[in-house]
Amino acid sequence: MRSYYPEIEPYDSGMLDVGDGQQIYWEVSGNPEGKPAVFLHGGPGAATAPNHRRAFDPDRYRIVLFDQRGCGKSTPHASAPEADLSTNTTWHLVADIEKLREHLGVDRWLVFGGSWGSTLALAYAETHPDRVSELVLRGIFTVRPSELDWFYEGGASAIFPEQWEGFLEPVDPADRGHLIRAYSELLNDPDDSVAEAAAVAWAKWESSAITLLPNSGVVDSFTEPRFALAFARIENHYFMNGGFLDEEEQLIRNAPRLRDIPSVIVQGRYDICTPPFTAWDLHKAWPEAELQMIPDAGHSFDEPGILDALITATDRFAGGSTSAS
């Protein structure tokens, strides 16, 4: 069973001005002459973490991580009450990835994304297939209403009923017919205490359901108030707007554009957050991608079976060096 590569530190980092008053944090670790790979974190709004570097062989990869707009070390941070999310959309993020690629002098790179990161990876690769050497995707999410309804409107409550009660608690019973909308109002309430309580409840619900077995450390990290506010506000903003996609099935419909890109899809069989039906629908539309259904895993990046499959995939694709443009 493969596990993380040893801990490493970035050898380069900075803040990239992507316009709209936004600065995104980026870092590069591993081998400066290695194969470029960019890691797209989940959420949206969850930010990167040091362990994300460790899914790649540092001797063979030039590993690029960045925090998407409004979260992590990027500025302005969406936890601030005055944060404006109007220029935080899927297509702004796709453009940011291209600006970062050009800034770093990369011609083509492996794109690695899980959960919301898989959404963004698909959107980016379908827009710029000539810039993607391989795709490694995990916990597939395409922002379809059926996916949002399952996790945020009550479907998953059948599996986690006690945690669901906590998710409902901040919402007036009269407003529970559309919970994403109700949370939008709470997360943008002028009373900071109302917004913070809603953010923590949103983040606690999600973090309680993403691992196969309970993990209090994950819940604690998600429910730190500053993190929770940015995470919940950004997620809810995207979900209120259908991921800013032109149509519900856009990412799956356009998947055949990726048929020439070597790709692996890793999906936990017991993933409650992004259940396997979406990975299966994507695979049917894109049979050239290899689908690995992990029989004893939930959603999280570091579930043992999922991490093993992801690192096996990055090892397989490590190949040659294509760092310079």
LINMOQUI-V909553 format. One line per field, one symbol per residue. ss: DSSP state (~ for helix, > for strand, _ for the rest). phi: phi as a letter, one per 30 degrees, with the letter a starting at -180 (. if undefined). psi: psi as a letter, one per 20 degrees, with the letter a starting at -180 (. if undefined). A space follows every 50 residues. Layout:
BEGIN
ss: ???
phi: ???
psi: ???
END
This chain:
BEGIN
ss: ___________>>>>>>>>__>>>>>>>>>____>>>>>>_________~ ~~~~~_____>>>>>>________>______________~~~~~~~~~~~ ~~~_____>>>>>>_~~~~~~~~~~~~_~~~>>>>>>>______~~~~~~ ~~__~~~~__~~~~~~~~~___~~~___~~~~~~~~~____~~~~~~~~~ ~~~~~~~~~______~~~~~~~__~~~~~~~~~~~~~~~~_~~~_____~ ~~~~~~~~___>>>>>>>_______~~~~~~~~~~____>>>>>______ ___~~~~~~~~~~~~~_________
phi: .dbededbcdcaalccdcjiicbcdbbbbicecdddbcccddjdjdidbe dddddbdddccccccacdeibicdbdddddedeccdccbedddedddddd edddicdbbdcbabieddeddddddddbddccdabbbbhdbbidedddde ccbkedddcbddddedddedceedcddbdddddedddcdddedddddddd ddddedddcccdcebdddddddcdedddddedddededddchiicdaece ddddeedcdccebbccbdecdddbddddeddddddbddddcccddbbccd eceedddedddedddddehdcbdcd
psi: oqaqrqqrqqiqrappojrkjppppqqprbohjappppporadqjhrrqh hhhjjqoihiqoopqqprpircjqqqpiiphjpojhknrghghghhgghg gghikpgqqppppqchhhghgggghhhlhijphrpoqpmppjkqhhgggg hijigihhhmhhhhhhhhgipphijjinhggghgggijpiohhggggggg gghggghiiiqgqqnhhggghhjpggggggggggghgghhkkjkqhrgjg hghjhiijhjopqppppphkohgnrihghggghhimihpppoooilqchq hjpghggghghhghghjhcrplgq.
END
